[in-house]
Amino acid sequence: MHKNRTFGTLYKYELLKIFKNKVAVITFMVLFIFTFLQGEFEVSGNVTPEALEQYRTLSGRAIDDTLISELLDATDESGRIVSDSDIAYEDFNDWVCDVIGYGLSYSDLNETSLYQERKRTIQEAHELSCLTEAEEGYWADGESRISKPIVYHDTVVTAGVLEGTTNLLIMMVVIIATALSSVFAMETQRKTDPMIRASLCGNRELYFAKILAGMSYVLGAILILLGVFYAYIGIRWGFDGMEYAIQTYRPFSQMALTNLQLAGILIMLTILGSLLISAFSLFVSCITRNGIAAMAVIIGTHLGLFALSSMIPYGMRALSQFFCLMPATLVSSRLVYEFRLVNAGKLLTCYQAAPVLYILMTALFIIIGSIAYDRQVK
């Protein structure tokens, strides 16, 4: 066998090892089934089909004084729906409460006060984020491109799609931890690494075969889960409302995007984030050579990054922003509330800068891992 053909053999061997990992396969199958359940209960768990049909009788209407007047007729002064016959206004009422605050009086509510309160809340977020003058100008331009009054559509399916996509990354962390933590540890425990390296292949070929096999498995897994989830949602519920502006779901966003575009962004970040986590996981497996330790580090790091992103004050701009760009925090529909931009010659939003960061970090983990692997085996 020629040496240039042995890499493919090693790759198949490493991939087969992952597929023979019973814990990894069982974990994937459980989460595969859970994806169907998620596609069902992300929507049906929040509303009955009858209520959903009622909500949609208001869809396509501008959120103006006419619609607000109808809402006032259907609610008491504290904003509660007073009759089952007015259930159609329930979801729209939640949107209004999100803007003005829950439990507040509706006595002075009108179109002007509603949009002024939205503007005031956004300005508070800008101040909390310590935005620069250039960033303020960027978002002022973004706000000018958002059509007003905002056109309403219920957010039941929208929320199911967006939050379901977010949950897939959490599922992938579990899949990655169970499947990749032993990629390097297994050969060490079995003491078969020296035998493979002594064959036609060298250290470099074996290392990259492991990396490619691990990341191929992760890529295949996330594409399958995404495909199953979106296929189920589309067949069971459809994607009605996804073509509306994201302000119908996240009212304080100043991004001129639709819910469908936001879903596409989340899918991109989920895939690239999963590959970054897999590269980190393979690096940890290579360094520790212990499957259980690697699994603990992978899950612990993901949870730790999420906690750090909320603990570090915004005043520590660079550090705080870096942690907020990590998949654990960023892969969420709430990314539209990240007003801090990245200056890379031109101002980039979080979802524009994150893919570049993920690719660079993925490459960095692979390169450092290669160096560490060479030193370990010499």
Number of C-alpha atoms within 10 A of each C-alpha: 6 6 11 10 11 17 18 12 11 20 22 15 14 21 21 12 18 21 13 12 15 13 14 19 16 13 16 21 13 10 19 19 12 15 24 17 13 24 23 17 14 20 23 16 10 13 14 11 12 10 14 21 12 19 21 19 13 19 17 14 14 16 22 18 15 12 17 21 13 12 23 20 12 21 18 14 15 14 21 18 20 12 9 9 10 16 18 22 25 22 21 23 21 15 20 21 18 15 20 20 12 14 11 11 13 19 11 10 17 18 16 11 12 20 19 14 15 17 15 15 15 18 14 11 16 19 12 13 17 17 17 13 8 12 20 17 12 17 18 12 14 15 16 11 13 17 11 12 13 19 17 23 27 29 26 21 23 25 19 22 25 24 19 23 25 23 15 22 24 18 18 25 22 17 26 28 24 25 29 32 31 28 27 25 24 17 15 15 13 8 11 11 17 13 9 15 16 10 10 14 16 14 18 14 19 19 20 17 21 24 24 16 22 26 22 15 19 24 17 10 19 21 14 13 22 19 13 17 23 19 15 18 22 15 9 12 17 13 16 16 23 24 14 23 25 27 23 23 25 20 19 21 24 23 20 16 18 18 25 19 16 21 21 14 17 24 21 15 24 27 21 21 27 26 24 26 30 30 26 23 28 30 28 25 27 25 16 17 20 19 23 15 15 25 23 12 20 25 17 12 15 17 14 13 18 18 15 15 21 13 10 15 14 17 12 10 14 11 14 17 21 13 19 24 22 21 24 24 20 24 27 22 21 14 20 21 17 19 23 21 21 18 12 8 6 8 15 16 19 20 20 14 16 22 18 12 17 21 14 12 16 20 15 16 19 19 13 11 23 19 11 14 19 12 9 10 10 6
